[in-house]
Amino acid sequence: MAARATELKAMGRRVPAGWGPISRRSFLVGLAAAAGCVPGGTPSSSGELELVWGRHGLTPGRFHKPRAIAIDREDRLYIVDMTARIQVFDREGSFLREWQTPTHEFGRPTGMTVVDDRVLVADTHYFQVLIYSLTGQLRGKLGGQCGTGPGQFGLVTDVVRDPQGRYLISEYGDFDRIQVLSPEGDYLFQFGGQGDRPGEFLRPQSLAWDEAGMLWVADACNHRVQQFAIGPNRAELVRCWGTHGMSPQQLRYPYGIVAGPDRTVYVCEWGNARVQRWTEDGRVLGSFGRPGREPGALQQPWSLVRDSRGRLSVLDSLNHRVQRIVL
């Protein structure tokens, strides 16, 4: 079975539906053990691995340390890696197309969102957000000037749009904050600031909207998650939870966050090589992953997305691949 699991990993295939119940169960039990969950004991993982795909390389369809992933309404996946290429794949991992950011000498993007048929790329080291069509035509940009003033940016980490069409852009560096821009790109207000008190940030790495219209922030170097209500001209802190550590109910460099159903959130931990599902008040409902290279294990995962079927695609960065799980 170990040889068969290695073959599946190399081929980027799911657990075959045609396997008999014993073989299929054995394969899934093996993956659960790799992820730290052994039947009969106390489980530390409750997710199921569906698909592993991708491999290291610089040619189309391969990855070199992928760092951001986004998804469109057709479940197509947009992935940017350390070559500054934005590659597009179908939901099963088949390569569709690619393009590259205009300049990347000083660094590569670390965040990305697809909304309203536009791909918003956090062009981190160029202090801006690039706006593309779904096929890669550059349609515009936000920012581009380094600084701490209104409408200026430090190292941009992520971008989302709220229901009113406003842009929310997170950054770190000299001034860890989130700026809110109008649909036309004009500065409206900002919130946060560098620090560890509730409402402040140390590298706000990832942003997500939930079904109730609240903003979630993966406050990476504070090892916590914060939730905000965003008003017309201010943000109000609603929740702040998380402590630094490796145990369940703790966080270690949360880099990715996605809103789930029933006001839950999925958090991808760069430092703990796992994904945990949380209630909105900070209780863990399940987890997946552990450090390693075999299927079901992760190495420095950077980001994740949730598709229309509720499945998570996790960017397994140092393994140069994507793993699709149900959690």
Secondary structure, DSSP 8 states (H G I E B T S, - for coil): -HHHHHHHHHHT----TTS-HHHHHHHHHHHHHHTT--TTS--S---EEEEEE--B-SSTT-BSS--EEEE-TT--EEEE-TT-EEEEE-TT--EEEEEE-S--TT----EEEEETTEEEEEEGGGTEEEEEETTS-EEEEEE--BSSSTT-BSEEEEEEE-TTS-EEEEEESSS-EEEEE-TTS-EEEEEE-BSSSTT-BS-EEEEEE-TTS-EEEEEGGGTEEEEEEE-SS-EEEEEEE--BSSSTT-BS-EEEEEE-GGGEEEEEETTTTEEEEEETTS-EEEEE--BSSSTT-BSS--EEEE-TTS-EEEEEGGGTEEEEEE-
